[in-house]
Amino acid sequence: MLSRSFDIALSGLVSREQILAALSARIEQLIAGNPDQLFSMLYRLDIAEQKIKQAMNMPGSVSYKIAILIYERQMEKIISRKRFGSERPDEDLAW
C-alpha cells in the first residue's frame, strides 16, 4: 500500500530503514509540492492528528518523523489483523 499510495519503488525484501528513507523522501516532495495530498493520505491511513502536530513541532526532519508515524501505524494494522484473524487480506496493508 505504501509503495502504491506514496508512489515509491520498493522491491523484494527491504529493511525498515530502507522503507523509512524512501517514504521520507516522498513525504518531503509532497510537503513541498502538494501538502493537501499528503494530509489526505495521512487521514486515510488513520494517523492521529495530534501525533502529526507533535512531529511537526519537534526538532529534526519532519518528513522522517512522519514516515515513522506511517510505518508504525501500518505495523499496528498488520499486528491487529493477525491477532483478530481477518479473513481477507487488506489491500491497504500490502507494501
Secondary structure, DSSP 8 states (H G I E B T S, - for coil): -HHHHTT----SS--HHHHHHHHHHHHHHHHHH-HHHHHHHHHHTT--HHHHHHHHHSSS-HHHHHHHHHHHHHHHHHHHHHHHT-SS--GGG--
